[in-house]
C-alpha cells in the first residue's frame, strides 16, 4: 500500500505554532521527517508570515514553497464561553481557513492532506461512546454549533473531493485535547487548562474557594496532545481511504474520518478534584449552576483506529502533572504562554 508520505516530502503544518499543530510537528520531527539531507522539509509559518484567511496569500505561499503534504491544524478555537459569545467569528474564520487550504491543496495536486476536525461535530445526545457513523444523525450542542458546522463542512469538503476527483484527503476527530502550548485564558480556554490556571492561582494566592462553571456532572474524554501528534503521523503513514482495508461503517460504507481519543472519560467534577490535588490546592470547590454544561457526555469510540494498530500511551494523571509543570514553568520564566 502506498503510504502517501515519505521522508523527502515537503510538509505544511498549518497551525504549527498551536496546541495540536505543534504536537504534530514534534511527532513528525521525532519520526525523521523534515530532514533536508533526505530532501524533506517541514513548514509551520506563523500568522504574521502567512494568514490562512487570505486566499491570495495562501496561493502565493504555495507557489513559492510547493508543499507535497498538507496538515490542517489551524483553526479559531475556544471553550463554551468563547463559542457562545462569538458565533459568527467561529463560523466565518474556520470556514475560510479550511476552505482556502483544502481547495488550493487539491488544485495543486498535493498527494495527501490531513484535516483536523473536533468531537463536537457529533449530535448532543449521541449514543456513547460516539462512533463515526453518528455524524449528522441529530441536533448539535447549541453553545458550540457554529464551530461544529464549520468542521463538518471541512470533513465533507474533503470527502466530496475524494469522491469526485480522487483527492487523497483524510480527517481525524480528536477528543478534548490538552497539554503543552494550550490556551490558559480564564474565560476563553477549554475546561482543563482553565481549571489548571484557576487552581494554581488559588493555591498561590491562598484563596479559600474556587468557583467552577456548571454542575460538574458532564463527562469528557481528554487526550494528551502528544498522543494526538503520534496518531496523526501514524495515520499519515498507515491509513489510506483507497486501501482495501480502509475502515467502513456497520453498513459497509467507506469511512473518511476517524476518531482519536483516550478510550476513557471523566466527569468535570472528578477532573477538578484531580487538578486541585495535583496543584496542592486544599480550599473549597463551588459549582456555579448558572453557567452552561454543554454536552452531557462526550467520549469518542476509538475502535476503528485501534483496529489499524494505534493506541494512546499517556494517562490522564501523568498528562495533567506534566501540563501543570509546563504552566508553572512558563509563568515563572516569563516564556511564551497563551493567557
Secondary structure as GFF3:
##gff-version 3
##sequence-region A 1 339
A	DSSP	beta_strand	10	14	.	.	.	ID=ss1
A	DSSP	alpha_helix	19	30	.	.	.	ID=ss2
A	DSSP	three_ten_helix	36	38	.	.	.	ID=ss3
A	DSSP	beta_strand	41	43	.	.	.	ID=ss4
A	DSSP	alpha_helix	55	65	.	.	.	ID=ss5
A	DSSP	beta_strand	69	72	.	.	.	ID=ss6
A	DSSP	alpha_helix	80	85	.	.	.	ID=ss7
A	DSSP	alpha_helix	87	107	.	.	.	ID=ss8
A	DSSP	beta_strand	112	116	.	.	.	ID=ss9
A	DSSP	three_ten_helix	119	121	.	.	.	ID=ss10
A	DSSP	three_ten_helix	132	134	.	.	.	ID=ss11
A	DSSP	three_ten_helix	142	144	.	.	.	ID=ss12
A	DSSP	alpha_helix	145	165	.	.	.	ID=ss13
A	DSSP	beta_strand	169	174	.	.	.	ID=ss14
A	DSSP	beta_strand	176	178	.	.	.	ID=ss15
A	DSSP	alpha_helix	191	204	.	.	.	ID=ss16
A	DSSP	beta_strand	209	213	.	.	.	ID=ss17
A	DSSP	beta_strand	219	220	.	.	.	ID=ss18
A	DSSP	beta_strand	222	224	.	.	.	ID=ss19
A	DSSP	alpha_helix	225	238	.	.	.	ID=ss20
A	DSSP	beta_strand	257	260	.	.	.	ID=ss21
A	DSSP	beta_strand	266	267	.	.	.	ID=ss22
A	DSSP	alpha_helix	268	279	.	.	.	ID=ss23
A	DSSP	beta_strand	284	288	.	.	.	ID=ss24
A	DSSP	beta_strand	297	298	.	.	.	ID=ss25
A	DSSP	alpha_helix	303	308	.	.	.	ID=ss26
A	DSSP	alpha_helix	316	333	.	.	.	ID=ss27
###
